[in-house]
Amino acid sequence: MKKILLSLITILMPLALLAQEAGDNFTIKTTDGKTTEWSLAGGNKNGDISIIKHNGNKLELYAKGYENTGAWQTYNLDKIENITFSVFHKGDYKEESAVNAVKNMGIGTNFGNCTDAVAMWLNMGSNSVTDFEKAWGQEPTTKPMVDFLKKNGFNSVRIPVTWFQHMKEDGTVDEAWMNRIQEIVNYVIDNGMYCILNVHHDTGADDEKVKHWIKADEANYKENKEKFEYLWTQIATRFKNYDQHLVFEGYNEMLDADNTWNAPKSASSYKGLNEYAQSFVNAVRATGGNNETRNLIINTYAAANGDDVLNNLVIPTDKVVGHIAVEVHTYAPWDWFAQKGKWDASCSNEIKNMFTRLNNKFISKGIPCIIGEYGTHGSKSVSKTSSASEIQAAADQAADIVKQAKAYGVATFYWMSIFTEKDRTVPQWTLPTVVEAMKKAYNE
């Protein structure tokens, strides 16, 4: 153990010298169960470390600003259980309007059913991050997977993340989980791709086992306002030095207390959702750094796209102009894949009507839109075992949506089926016919 820790110390020393911005941190966990997080430069943890040295059996740190003065902190090497590094990625930030960012996203996909998995049979304390990632049958995300997307013409990835199973009672996010999310984000950002990071199945429809804590409800908002803002403060702080390719999405498909899809039972639910949207923007902007002008995404009620939900979405007040986008999802016409088995003119017309609504309400007014999810999902969905005609139907749908979206400057993110399960680890497309149709439609 001593040899390992001594080697870690040799790493810490140059890191301390190289660190230039807040956010480069390391955490020391001792055998008595205590965890202390230190900043290597300009951070707001227990202190800004200016000196790190090895003295016999001890690790000595001098922290400027510790307890408002400065002090030496000493750790016995044999009492240190582990040291975790958390070095922030520092891109060259260039302020970019939401309109331009959305246009530049190109075609994208979701890395779903992985970091967004809800697994009530797992526990933060006793199960690993990998256990959670694999809970819904996906293999953990790797850099080669993202490299494959970039190489094959994709320029954006939406990373859905569920947080509540990784939060302590006081709302603090588990460090191991935050580190893993950051690792995945880095895969995307390091490829020069756009990355949408969100709060996912903390919203959604309840069932017997899962009660989602974020609801489009005024009482729910009042009860969870501080917790929600604290969550986004932690996320935004961790990533505040990232460049403009990282975009935050405040929440996924937020439903009312009755779990109603498409539109809420009560119009008052819109107020709850709009309050959450405002809290999201406030929390992110307050963290400073690149987050002062980072592009942010708010979703409609249930991420639906009917007139009622569009008309009742209030764009949050923001300190800056032109840095908010609106997201909706579409699987319309619902269950078309199972009931029709083909993408016909009536299906295409429904998508055309959706884009007309989005344009009238937002796009024509300088507020860009994103299709955060689309695909064949209903009572059944396309897969690699589908018939050739079914796969072609999925390809026709994807091409149509991508083509119509591009005409309005809208970015599109396919939900899962094109790149999923074991094919991710190869990596190879699960549905190459669908992917080629998307790419052709976008590049025409």
HELIX and SHEET records of a PDB file:
HELIX    1   1 LYS A    2  LEU A   18  1                                  17    
HELIX    2   2 TYR A   66  ASN A   68  5                                   3    
HELIX    3   3 LEU A   77  LYS A   79  5                                   3    
HELIX    4   4 ALA A   98  ASN A  104  1                                   7    
HELIX    5   5 VAL A  129  GLU A  133  1                                   5    
HELIX    6   6 LYS A  143  LYS A  151  1                                   9    
HELIX    7   7 PHE A  164  HIS A  166  5                                   3    
HELIX    8   8 GLU A  175  ILE A  189  1                                  15    
HELIX    9   9 GLU A  218  ARG A  238  1                                  21    
HELIX   10  10 SER A  268  ALA A  286  1                                  19    
HELIX   11  11 GLY A  289  GLU A  292  5                                   4    
HELIX   12  12 TYR A  301  ALA A  303  5                                   3    
HELIX   13  13 ASP A  307  ASN A  311  1                                   5    
HELIX   14  14 TRP A  336  GLN A  339  1                                   4    
HELIX   15  15 ALA A  345  LYS A  361  1                                  17    
HELIX   16  16 ILE A  363  LYS A  365  5                                   3    
HELIX   17  17 ALA A  388  ALA A  407  1                                  20    
HELIX   18  18 LYS A  422  THR A  425  1                                   4    
HELIX   19  19 PRO A  432  ASN A  443  1                                  12    
SHEET    1   A 3 THR A  35  SER A  39  0                                        
SHEET    2   A 3 ASN A  25  THR A  30 -1                                        
SHEET    3   A 3 ILE A  80  SER A  86 -1                                        
SHEET    1   B 3 ASP A  48  ASN A  55  0                                        
SHEET    2   B 3 LYS A  58  LYS A  64 -1                                        
SHEET    3   B 3 GLY A  70  ASN A  76 -1                                        
SHEET    1   C 9 ILE A 107  ASN A 110  0                                        
SHEET    2   C 9 SER A 156  ILE A 159  1                                        
SHEET    3   C 9 TYR A 194  ASN A 198  1                                        
SHEET    4   C 9 LEU A 246  GLU A 249  1                                        
SHEET    5   C 9 LEU A 296  ASN A 299  1                                        
SHEET    6   C 9 ILE A 324  THR A 330  1                                        
SHEET    7   C 9 CYS A 369  TYR A 374  1                                        
SHEET    8   C 9 ALA A 411  TYR A 414  1                                        
SHEET    9   C 9 ILE A 107  ASN A 110  1                                        
END                                                                             
